[in-house]
Amino acid sequence: MNFKKGVVAGILVLASMTVGIQLTTATDNKFTTQEQVNLIIATPAGEAMDIGSAKFKELCETYSDGNITVDIFSNNLLGDDKVIIAGTQVGDIDIGVSSTSPIANIYPDYYLFDAAYFFLNTDEVYNVGFKGETGRKIMEGVESLGLKGISWWENGFRVLGNNNIAVTSPEQLKGMKIRTMENKLHIQAWKALGANPTPMAFTEVFTALQQRTIDGQENSIGQIESNKLYEVQKYISLTDHIYTPYCVTMNLKKWESLTSEQQEIVQRAMDEATEVMLEESQKYEKQAIRIMSDYGCQVLELSEEEKQSFQDVILKAGVYDSVKEQMEHSDYFEAMQAELTEYRGM
């Protein structure tokens, strides 16, 4: 019995018992003809993620007159980012949504998204990172892993929270003990900014902030709000220092098994669902900022000039050289930099 017939079927049974979803036979060759297709999509947690995947399901089934159906496994039900990508590679999962950072080790060009202050705002991400020529090349490159890149979704910019000072400049970070991911590029960037980066399991962060064993942490607004880290921090600086996207990939063999009409339907549905997902993500961030501010946490929005002062430090420290060394195609980094320079001059 393969993963789809075994593990996923078992999860479907459990889910039907615990949350009342209708149990289907998707894992038991639900559709066996080329005219009828069933897709399993696995996603991380998040309100915008749930809305986006639900929209994808709705559109696929509408545009195909019900001949393409979609089963959604949300909230990391089938595993974390690495498990989702691995499952999508072998075809146990048809479409997987995962952050780029945890899987850059198997697809090094994703390290571009670990470059601090590479993007300064979401407009740059959407119009250059996602829709630009280099972003499309990076998406297409996952075919080497047996995957078909079909979209970019939003995880978001990482921001800084701490209990010491309202940070708006790099000088204020000197000696600050900040929890980071176990990511050498992130650590190098924080050291360059003068901080004392401290890798730590995310599950330990709330208590560490509460007990003041660390001064601060950096994460996406969504993670800070949903895990209530703002309750143990005085200041949230919207530093927007690293933007982490979600890559949406499909098993390449599954994609190639579809007719051209089915491929067009899946891609159209994904493109339209992506617009919805990004809009919902931005709404949620604004809502999360209000929640943190209403609680009493001081939320500071940095100007483009203040963000530029952080970027200047990163550039002088040679952090971008380290990023390029990690990438398989370092020319992608330089090409997207050129696209950003042109975009900023418009």
JOLINUR-V43927 format. One record per backbone hydrogen bond with DSSP energy under -1.0 kcal/mol. CO is the residue of the C=O (numbers start at 0). NH is the residue of the N-H. E is the energy in kcal/mol with one decimal. If there is no record, write none. Layout:
BEGIN
co,nh,e
CO,NH,E
CO,NH,E
END
This chain:
BEGIN
co,nh,e
1,5,-2.5
2,7,-2.2
5,9,-2.6
6,10,-2.4
7,11,-2.6
8,12,-2.2
9,13,-2.4
10,14,-3.3
11,15,-2.4
12,16,-1.5
13,17,-2.3
14,18,-2.9
24,27,-1.9
36,68,-2.7
38,70,-3.0
39,94,-2.5
40,72,-2.8
41,96,-2.0
42,75,-2.7
43,74,-1.2
45,49,-2.3
46,50,-2.3
47,51,-2.6
48,52,-2.4
49,53,-2.1
50,54,-2.1
51,55,-2.1
52,56,-2.2
53,57,-2.5
54,58,-2.7
55,59,-2.6
56,60,-2.3
57,61,-2.0
58,62,-3.1
59,63,-1.5
60,65,-2.6
61,64,-1.4
63,66,-1.4
66,36,-3.0
68,38,-2.7
70,40,-2.6
72,42,-2.4
73,76,-1.7
75,78,-1.6
79,83,-2.7
80,84,-2.4
81,85,-2.3
82,86,-2.7
83,87,-2.1
84,88,-2.4
85,89,-1.7
86,91,-1.6
86,92,-1.8
93,250,-2.4
94,41,-2.5
95,248,-2.5
97,246,-3.0
99,102,-1.2
100,103,-1.2
102,105,-1.4
102,106,-1.2
106,109,-2.3
107,110,-1.9
108,111,-1.3
109,112,-1.8
110,113,-2.4
111,114,-1.4
114,117,-1.4
120,124,-1.5
121,125,-3.1
122,126,-2.6
123,127,-1.9
123,128,-1.9
124,129,-2.5
125,130,-1.1
127,131,-1.4
131,135,-1.8
132,136,-1.8
133,137,-2.5
134,138,-2.1
135,139,-2.7
136,140,-1.8
138,141,-1.1
139,142,-1.7
140,143,-1.8
141,144,-2.0
141,146,-1.5
142,145,-1.7
145,251,-2.3
147,249,-2.4
150,247,-2.5
152,245,-3.1
155,243,-2.1
157,240,-1.4
158,218,-1.8
159,236,-3.3
160,216,-2.3
161,234,-2.5
164,166,-1.3
168,171,-1.2
169,172,-2.0
170,173,-1.0
172,175,-2.6
175,195,-3.6
176,214,-2.1
176,215,-1.9
177,197,-3.4
178,217,-1.2
179,199,-1.2
180,182,-2.0
182,186,-2.7
183,187,-2.3
184,188,-1.8
185,189,-2.2
186,190,-2.3
187,191,-2.1
188,192,-1.5
189,194,-2.1
190,193,-1.5
193,174,-2.9
195,177,-1.4
200,203,-1.9
201,204,-1.4
203,207,-2.1
204,208,-2.5
205,209,-2.3
206,210,-2.6
207,212,-2.0
207,213,-1.2
214,162,-1.8
215,178,-2.6
216,160,-3.0
218,158,-3.4
219,223,-2.3
220,224,-2.6
221,225,-2.8
222,226,-1.7
223,228,-2.1
224,227,-1.5
227,230,-1.5
228,231,-1.7
233,297,-2.8
234,161,-2.2
235,299,-3.0
236,159,-2.2
236,238,-2.7
240,116,-3.7
241,157,-2.6
243,155,-1.6
244,99,-1.5
245,152,-2.9
246,97,-1.9
247,149,-2.7
247,150,-1.3
248,95,-2.6
249,147,-2.9
250,254,-2.4
251,255,-2.7
252,256,-1.2
254,257,-1.2
258,262,-2.6
259,263,-2.0
260,264,-2.0
261,265,-2.7
262,266,-2.6
263,267,-2.4
264,268,-2.7
265,269,-2.3
266,270,-2.8
267,271,-2.2
268,272,-2.4
269,273,-2.4
270,274,-1.4
271,275,-1.5
272,276,-2.8
273,277,-2.7
274,278,-1.9
275,279,-2.6
276,280,-2.3
277,281,-2.0
278,282,-2.0
279,283,-2.6
280,284,-2.1
281,285,-1.8
282,286,-2.2
283,287,-3.0
284,288,-2.3
285,289,-1.9
286,290,-2.2
287,291,-2.3
288,292,-2.5
289,293,-2.9
290,294,-1.5
291,296,-2.0
292,295,-1.0
297,235,-2.8
299,237,-3.3
302,306,-2.3
303,307,-2.0
304,308,-1.4
305,309,-1.1
306,310,-2.2
307,311,-2.5
308,312,-1.1
309,313,-1.9
310,314,-2.6
311,315,-2.2
312,316,-1.7
313,318,-1.6
314,317,-1.2
317,321,-1.3
318,322,-1.8
319,323,-2.4
320,324,-1.8
321,325,-1.1
322,326,-1.2
328,331,-1.9
329,333,-1.4
330,334,-2.4
331,335,-2.6
332,336,-2.2
333,337,-2.0
334,338,-1.9
335,339,-2.6
336,340,-2.5
337,341,-2.2
338,342,-2.4
339,343,-2.9
340,344,-1.1
342,345,-1.3
END
